[in-house]
Structure formats: C-alpha cells, structure tokens
Amino acid sequence: MKHFHPCLVIPCYNHGRELLGYLPRVTACGYPVIVVDDGSAKEEASLICQACAATGATLITLQQNGGKWRAVLAGMDEARRRGYTHVLQCDADGQHNEQHITEFLDKGEQHPAALICGQPRYGEDVPPARLYGRRITNFFVNLETAGACHIDAMCGFRLYPLERTLGIIRRGGISSGMAGDIELLVRCCWDGMPVLGHEVEVCYPEGGRSNFRMLRDNVLISWAHTKLCTAALLHPWRLVRAHRPR
C-alpha cells in the first residue's frame, strides 16, 4: 500500500445548489472525490447527482438522513475499500476555500501520521454567535485534553490518517451529528495521534444555507462535552498520553 494516497470526502445534506458551484472547483485540484448524499430531499438529491456526474466525483447515496458524521463514516469506509490512506473531509456548503486543498495534502504527505485540522481565518461576514460558540467549545476541548490541544474543534476541513482514525472510532464511538468533529478530535488526541493546524479561509456568503440548528446542535455539543469531561476524569491516563512527545 502507498504511504500517502489521499482522497476527499464531502458529506452533503440538502446543499445541491452549493455543490454545483463548489464541486467543480474542488475536483479541479486533481484529487479523487467521494460525495455522500445524506438523505437529501428529492430536488436537492437531483442537483447533487448532477454535480457529481459533471465532475466525475463518486457519489454514495444514503436513503435516510443520519447526521454529518454518519455520512463522513460512509465516505471513509468507501475510501478504505478503494485503498486510500488519508481522507480530507470538506463541507459541501462552499465555506472553505478550495485553494487550501493542495496545501493540506502537501502537509499531510510530510506528516502522514498526523491529523491536520483547519484553523479558520474569518472575515467580517462571520456570524457572532458562531464565533463565540467556537470559542466556548475550544475552551472545553483544551480542558478535556489538559491543555494538549489548541486546535479549532469545529472546523469541518480536516485531513485524517484513515486506518488509525477508523480504529479510534471503532474503539470509542462518536456522535453521528456535528458533535462528532469535536469528539473525534479529542479522542485522537487521547490516542496520542499528532495533531497539527493549518490556516484555512472561511467565508459565510450572503444567503448561504447551514444545517447547523442552534438549539438542537448546541444541546448535542453540550452533551458531548459532558461525556468527554467525564471520560477524562475517569481515565486520566488518556491525558498523560495526550501530552507524550509525538
């Protein structure tokens, strides 16, 4: 197996219109792409299919919506079957500048054992509530790893070493929704995986659509932090491992 053989995985739920514009720019970078339709509505699913057909991206269709991380895992499993060693997770809404894809994969080739996370660079269009929410989550992640992790915990632009990441998920499990990004980052840190940051430009275009639901997802994220803090207290050896030289 190749030491570094990456692909991109894009979970997509009702972002067909956005994907029509974003996917051609992503595939133009020259890397294979797997799109996972997470049970989108009929019209949106048709647009997602159209975008994939026009660009040559692989499309996986899930019949029912199960959450962002259920879709990412379906894409990861497919990537593993196809022999890829690393997965770059991208969001379908086009908020992340695709020009960073090559930078991430170059860094991943230099550090194949590391999880590389997007460190957002925001413009003036960032909603204040989203910005403050991230700061709170990042505070708790720093607490849950005893200061070992200073990486943004919610950015959906990440490069994962595939085999080890799937092993961590199988052992510990993660939430199927958006809280999965947070849980997996902490569990990778507990497992001793090197975690590196790389700056990525994030935009919030006027009229853009988001699947983040303020009440529902904040409750689920709060529950995820409760579980992680409890696990850290019950198994302090995880914090020791998080601080080992990597």
For each residue, the residues with C-beta under 8 A, 3 or more apart:
1: 5 83 85
2: 5 83 85
3: 85 112
4: 85 86 108 109 112
5: 1 2 83 84 85 86
6: 31 84 85 86 87 88 105 108 159
7: 31 32 33 34 79 82 84 86 87 88
8: 26 31 32 33 34 87 88 89 90 101
9: 33 34 36 72 75 76 79 87 88 89 90
10: 19 23 26 33 34 35 36 57 75 89 90 91 92
11: 36 38 68 69 71 72 75 89 91 92
12: 15 16 19 35 36 37 38 40 48 71 92
13: 37 38 39 40 65 68 71 92 211
14: 40 41 44 209 211
15: 12 18 19 40 44 48 92 93 209 211
16: 12 19 20 40 43 44 45 46 47 48 50 51
17: 20 21 44 47
18: 15 21 22 92 93 94 208 209
19: 10 12 15 16 22 23 35 47 48 51 92 94
20: 16 17 23 47 50 51
21: 17 18 24 25 94
22: 18 19 25 26 92 93 94 98
23: 10 19 20 26 27 33 35 51 52 54 55 57
24: 21 27 28 51 54 55
25: 21 22 28 29 98
26: 8 10 22 23 29 33 55 90 98 101
27: 23 24 30 31 33 55 56 57
28: 24 25 98
29: 25 26 98 101 102
30: 27
31: 6 7 8 27 88 101 105
32: 7 8 58 82 84
33: 7 8 9 10 23 26 27 55 57 58
34: 7 8 9 10 57 58 60 75 78 79
35: 10 12 19 23 48 51 52 57 58 59 60 75 92
36: 9 10 11 12 60 61 62 71 72 74 75
37: 12 13 40 45 48 49 59 60 61 62 71
38: 11 12 13 62 65 66 67 68 70 71
39: 13 62 63 64 65 66
40: 12 13 14 15 16 37 44 45 48 65
41: 14 44 45
42: 45 46
43: 16 46 47
44: 14 15 16 17 40 41 47 48
45: 16 37 40 41 42 48 49 61
46: 16 42 43 49 50
47: 16 17 19 20 43 44 50 51
48: 12 15 16 19 35 37 40 44 45 51 52 59
49: 37 45 46 52 53 59
50: 16 20 46 47 53 54
51: 16 19 20 23 24 35 47 48 54 55 57
52: 23 35 48 49 55 56 57 58 59
53: 49 50
54: 23 24 50 51
55: 23 24 26 27 33 51 52
56: 27 52
57: 10 23 27 33 34 35 51 52
58: 32 33 34 35 52 78
59: 35 37 48 49 52
60: 34 35 36 37 74 75 78
61: 36 37 45
62: 36 37 38 39 65 66 70 71 74
63: 39
64: 39
65: 13 38 39 40 62
66: 38 39 62 70 71 176
67: 38 70 71 175 176 177 178 180
68: 11 13 38 71 72 156 176 177 178 180 181 211
69: 11 72 73 174 175 176 177 178 180 181 184
70: 38 62 66 67 73 74 176
71: 11 12 13 36 37 38 62 66 67 68 74 75
72: 9 11 36 68 69 75 76 89 180
73: 69 70 76 77 169
74: 36 60 62 70 71 77 78
75: 9 10 11 34 35 36 60 71 72 78 79 87
76: 9 72 73 79 80 87 160 162 165 166
77: 73 74 80 81 166
78: 34 58 60 74 75 81 82
79: 7 9 34 75 76 82 84 87 162
80: 76 77 83 84 162 163 166
81: 77 78
82: 7 32 78 79
83: 1 2 5 80
84: 5 6 7 32 79 80 87 162
85: 1 2 3 4 5 6 112 161 162 163
86: 4 5 6 7 105 108 112 159 160 161 162
87: 6 7 8 9 75 76 79 84 159 160 162 165
88: 6 7 8 9 31 101 104 105 108 157 158 159 160
89: 8 9 10 11 72 156 157 158 159 160
90: 8 9 10 26 96 98 101 156 157
91: 10 11 94 95 96 156 157
92: 10 11 12 13 15 18 19 22 35
93: 15 18 22 208 209 210 211
94: 18 19 21 22 91 205 208
95: 91 202 203 204 205 208
96: 90 91 100 118 155 156 157 200 201 202
97: 100 200 201 202 203
98: 22 25 26 28 29 90 101
99: 102 103 201
100: 96 97 103 104 118 157 198 199 200 201
101: 8 26 29 31 88 90 98 104 105
102: 29 99 105 106
103: 99 100 106 107 198
104: 88 100 101 107 108 116 118 157 159 198 200
105: 6 31 86 88 101 102 108 109 159
106: 102 103 109 110
107: 103 104 110 111 116 159 196 198
108: 4 6 86 88 104 105 111 112 114 116 159
109: 4 105 106 112
110: 106 107
111: 107 108 114 116 194 196
112: 3 4 85 86 108 109 161
113: 161 164 193 194
114: 108 111 161 193 194 195 196
115: 158 159 160 161 165 185 188 193 194 195 196
116: 104 107 108 111 158 159 196 197 198
117: 151 152 155 157 158 185 195 196 197 198
118: 96 100 104 152 155 156 157 158 197 198 199 200 202
119: 151 152 155 197 198 199 200
120: 134 152 155 199 200 201 202
121: 199 200 201 202
122: 125 126 131 202
123: 126 201 202 203 204
124:
125: 122 203 204 205 206
126: 122 123 130 131 202 204
127: 130 131 204
128: 131 132
129: 132 133 214
130: 126 127 133 134 204 212
131: 122 126 127 128 134 135
132: 128 129 135 136
133: 129 130 136 137 154 218
134: 120 130 131 137 138 152 153 154
135: 131 132 138 139
136: 132 133 139 140
137: 133 134 140 141 153 154 182 221 225
138: 134 135 141 142 150 152 153 154
139: 135 136 142 143
140: 136 137 143 144 225 228 229
141: 137 138 144 145 149 151 153 182 185 186
142: 138 139 145 147 149 150
143: 139 140 146 229
144: 140 141 149 186 225 228 229 232
145: 141 142 148 149 186 189 190 232 239 242
146: 143 232 239 242 243
147: 142 150 243
148: 145 189 239 242 243
149: 141 142 144 145 153 185 186 189 195 242
150: 138 142 147 197
151: 117 119 141 185 195 196 197
152: 117 118 119 120 134 138 155 197
153: 134 137 138 141 149 181 182 185 186
154: 133 134 137 138 178 181 182
155: 96 117 118 119 120 152 158 181 200 202
156: 68 89 90 91 96 118 181
157: 88 89 90 91 96 100 104 117 118 200
158: 88 89 115 116 117 118 155 181
159: 6 86 87 88 89 104 105 107 108 115 116
160: 76 86 87 88 89 115 165
161: 85 86 112 113 114 115 164 165 193
162: 76 79 80 84 85 86 87 165 166
163: 80 85 166 167
164: 113 161 167 168 191 193
165: 76 87 115 160 161 162 168 169 184 188
166: 76 77 80 162 163 169 170
167: 163 164 170 171
168: 164 165 171 172 184 187 188 191 193
169: 73 165 166 172 173 174 184 187
170: 166 167 173
171: 167 168
172: 168 169 183 187
173: 169 170
174: 69 169 179 180 183 184 187
175: 67 69 178 179 180 183 220 224
176: 66 67 68 69 70 180
177: 67 68 69 180 217 220
178: 67 68 69 154 175 181 211 212 217 220 221
179: 174 175 182 183 217 220 221 223 224
180: 67 68 69 72 174 175 176 177 183 184
181: 68 69 153 154 155 156 158 178 184 185
182: 137 141 153 154 179 185 186 221 224 225 228
183: 172 174 175 179 180 186 187 224 227 228
184: 69 165 168 169 174 180 181 187 188
185: 115 117 141 149 151 153 181 182 188 189 195
186: 141 144 145 149 153 182 183 189 190 228
187: 168 169 172 174 183 184 190 191
188: 115 165 168 184 185 191 193 195
189: 145 148 149 185 186 192 193 195 242
190: 145 186 187 232 238 239 241 242
191: 164 168 187 188 241
192: 189 241 242 244 246
193: 113 114 115 161 164 168 188 189 246
194: 111 113 114 115 246
195: 114 115 117 149 151 185 188 189
196: 107 111 114 115 116 117 151
197: 116 117 118 119 150 151 152
198: 100 103 104 107 116 117 118 119
199: 100 118 119 120 121
200: 96 97 100 104 118 119 120 121 155 157
201: 96 97 99 100 120 121 123
202: 95 96 97 118 120 121 122 123 126 155
203: 95 97 123 125
204: 95 123 125 126 127 130 208
205: 94 95 125 208
206: 125
207:
208: 18 93 94 95 204 205
209: 14 15 18 93
210: 93
211: 13 14 15 68 93 178
212: 130 178 217
213: 216 217
214: 129 217 218
215: 218 219
216: 213 219 220
217: 177 178 179 212 213 214 220 221
218: 133 214 215 221 222
219: 215 216 222 223
220: 175 177 178 179 216 217 223 224
221: 137 178 179 182 217 218 224 225
222: 218 219 225 226
223: 179 219 220 226 227
224: 175 179 182 183 220 221 227 228
225: 137 140 144 182 221 222 228 229
226: 222 223 229 230
227: 183 223 224 230 231
228: 140 144 182 183 186 224 225 231 232
229: 140 143 144 225 226 232 233
230: 226 227 233 234
231: 227 228 234 235 238
232: 144 145 146 190 228 229 235 236 238 239
233: 229 230 236
234: 230 231
235: 231 232 238
236: 232 233 239 240
237: 240 241
238: 190 231 232 235 241 242
239: 145 146 148 190 232 236 242 243
240: 236 237 243 244
241: 190 191 192 237 238 244
242: 145 146 148 149 189 190 192 238 239
243: 146 147 148 239 240
244: 192 240 241
245:
246: 192 193 194
